[in-house]
Amino acid sequence: MLSAVTHGTLVPLAQVEVGAKTNETTHFRPLLAPLDLTGTVVTFDALHSVKANISWLVETKKAHYIAVIKTNQPTAYTQLAALPWQSIAVQHTASGTGHGRRESRSVKTCGIADELGGIAFPHARLAIRVHRRRKPTGKRETRESVYAVTSELLAPHQGRHLRRGGLHRPRRDRTTGPGDPPQPRHRRAENPRRRQHRHDHPGDTRRAPPSTPHPGHHQRSGQLRNLIKPCDHAQPARTA
């Protein structure tokens, strides 16, 4: 079964059966044809990055898209890889550890100028490069660059928003008024062993537990999907 579902809550919108003697690509249009996709953003696997289907999606269904470009589109892939990525600053990074490996990703975007030849992919206006580093436990680090294009440019205010999220310095203690003792802000819970040690050794002074940044400043990985979201007003849908 090939399904179209919403992002976030993953609500199914449509579903078609894929026969044993065919593939998902031929069911792209029948799946999305009954849906009202005007102004939405449709995402899909690289398998569905077929020029004819993308042209239909934009011109007939009036939708936007984010398409992953792999070597099944050799001309577009070569053009994307040849863009001056080395001279473009990283716009967002995210990292995490899990499943026996540590991964980090950096994202760059580059506008596509039609007057300079553009990209051999219909309605492509913005190129995206996601560079991933993966380090499994006990193994060597691997690196991979994934390219994508979208039919909509990022708005200026979106760019400013997406560059936020850096680590902030801890806030210092504050006082509520003249002569009042400092009031701690965002303190970590004290270690019970440290509390017991102070009780047993009252003359041993230790540093107070360091303060931590405001909650949420380290939660950066969830912003990655916002970086490649073409427009605020669009309501994304995707195929799975």
HUGI-V721062 format. One record per pair of residues at least 12 apart in sequence whose C-alpha atoms are under 7 Angstrom apart, sorted by the first residue. I is the first residue (numbers start at 1). GAP is how many residues later the second one is. Records with the same first field share a line. If there is no record, write none. Layout:
I->GAP, GAP
//
This chain:
1->14, 15, 16, 17
2->13, 14, 15, 16, 22, 238
3->12, 13, 236, 237
4->233, 234, 235, 236
5->232, 233, 234
6->230, 231, 232
7->229, 230, 231
14->17
15->16
16->15
25->22, 23
29->24
37->24, 25, 26
38->23, 24, 25
39->23, 24, 25, 195
40->23, 24, 194, 195, 196, 197
41->22, 23, 24, 193, 194, 195, 196
42->22, 23, 24, 194, 195, 196
43->22, 23, 24, 194, 195, 196
44->23, 194, 195, 196
45->23
46->21, 22, 23, 24
49->18, 19, 20
51->70, 71
54->68
55->67
64->87, 88
65->85, 86
66->82, 83, 84
67->81, 82, 83
68->79, 80, 81
69->78, 79
75->45
76->43, 44, 45
79->40
80->67
88->20
89->19
90->16, 17, 18
91->16, 17, 72
92->14, 15, 71
93->12, 13, 14
94->12, 126, 127
95->126
100->36, 37
101->33, 34, 35, 36
102->32, 33, 34
103->30, 31, 32
104->28, 29, 30
105->25, 26, 27, 28
106->24, 25, 26
107->22, 23, 24
108->20, 21, 22
109->17, 18, 19, 20
110->16, 17, 18
111->14, 15, 16
112->13, 14, 15
123->28
124->25, 26, 27
125->25, 26, 27, 28
126->23, 24, 25, 26, 27
127->21, 22, 23
128->19, 20, 21
129->16, 17, 18, 19
130->15, 16, 17
131->13, 14, 15
132->12, 13
152->78
153->77
154->76, 77
162->65
165->52, 55
167->50, 51
168->45, 49
169->44
170->41, 42, 43
171->42
173->12
186->25, 26, 28
187->24, 25
188->21, 23, 24
190->19
//
